[in-house]
C-alpha cells in the first residue's frame, strides 16, 4: 500500500478535463491547503471552511474514494 497524502494524489489529476481535474487545479493553487493530510475529515473540514467557487464537495467525496483506491495499487 502506498503512503502518500491526499495532496500528492490530487496533483496526479491536474490537467484532466473533469471536475476532479478542476478541483486538483484549485487545490494546487491554494497555498494554505493541508498538503500532509491523509484523513478524509481533515481535508473535508478545510474545504468546508475554505470553499472553492463553483466546486461541490461531492467532487471531493468522489476524489477521496479514488484516492483510497489509488493507495491500494
C-alpha positions as CSV (number, residue, x, y, z in Angstrom):
1,X,0.0,0.0,0.0
2,X,1.2,3.5,-0.9
3,X,1.8,6.0,1.9
4,X,1.0,9.4,0.2
5,X,-1.0,12.4,1.2
6,X,-4.2,13.3,-0.5
7,X,-2.4,16.3,-1.9
8,X,0.2,14.1,-3.5
9,X,-2.6,12.1,-5.1
10,X,-4.7,15.0,-6.3
11,X,-1.6,16.5,-8.1
12,X,-1.7,13.4,-10.4
13,X,-5.2,14.5,-11.5
14,X,-4.1,18.0,-12.6
15,X,-4.8,18.8,-16.2
16,X,-7.7,16.4,-16.6
17,X,-10.8,17.8,-18.3
18,X,-13.1,16.7,-15.4
19,X,-14.5,18.0,-12.2
20,X,-11.7,16.2,-10.3
21,X,-9.1,17.8,-12.6
22,X,-10.6,21.3,-11.9
23,X,-10.5,20.5,-8.2
24,X,-6.9,19.5,-8.5
25,X,-6.0,22.8,-10.2
26,X,-7.8,24.8,-7.5
27,X,-6.0,22.8,-4.7
28,X,-2.7,23.2,-6.4
29,X,-3.1,27.0,-6.5
30,X,-4.2,27.1,-2.8
31,X,-1.1,27.8,-0.8
32,X,-2.9,27.1,2.5
33,X,-4.2,23.6,1.6
34,X,-3.1,21.0,4.1
35,X,-0.5,19.2,2.0
36,X,0.3,16.5,4.5
37,X,-3.4,15.5,5.2
38,X,-4.4,11.8,4.7
39,X,-7.6,11.9,6.7
40,X,-10.9,12.4,5.0
41,X,-12.2,14.7,7.8
42,X,-9.2,16.9,7.8
43,X,-9.4,17.7,4.1
44,X,-13.2,17.9,4.2
45,X,-13.1,20.3,7.1
46,X,-10.6,22.5,5.3
47,X,-12.7,22.6,2.1
48,X,-15.9,23.4,4.1
49,X,-14.1,26.4,5.8
50,X,-12.4,27.5,2.5
51,X,-14.8,26.6,-0.3
52,X,-13.8,26.9,-3.9
53,X,-16.3,28.9,-6.0
54,X,-18.5,26.6,-8.1
55,X,-17.0,23.4,-6.7
56,X,-19.2,20.9,-4.9
57,X,-17.9,18.9,-2.0
58,X,-19.4,15.9,-3.9
59,X,-16.4,16.2,-6.2
60,X,-14.1,15.9,-3.2
61,X,-16.0,12.9,-2.0
62,X,-15.5,11.2,-5.3
63,X,-11.9,12.1,-5.5
64,X,-11.2,10.9,-1.9
65,X,-12.7,7.5,-2.9
66,X,-10.4,7.4,-5.9
67,X,-7.5,8.4,-3.6
68,X,-8.3,5.4,-1.4
69,X,-8.3,3.1,-4.4
70,X,-5.1,4.7,-5.7
71,X,-3.3,4.0,-2.4
72,X,-4.2,0.3,-2.8
73,X,-2.5,-0.1,-6.2
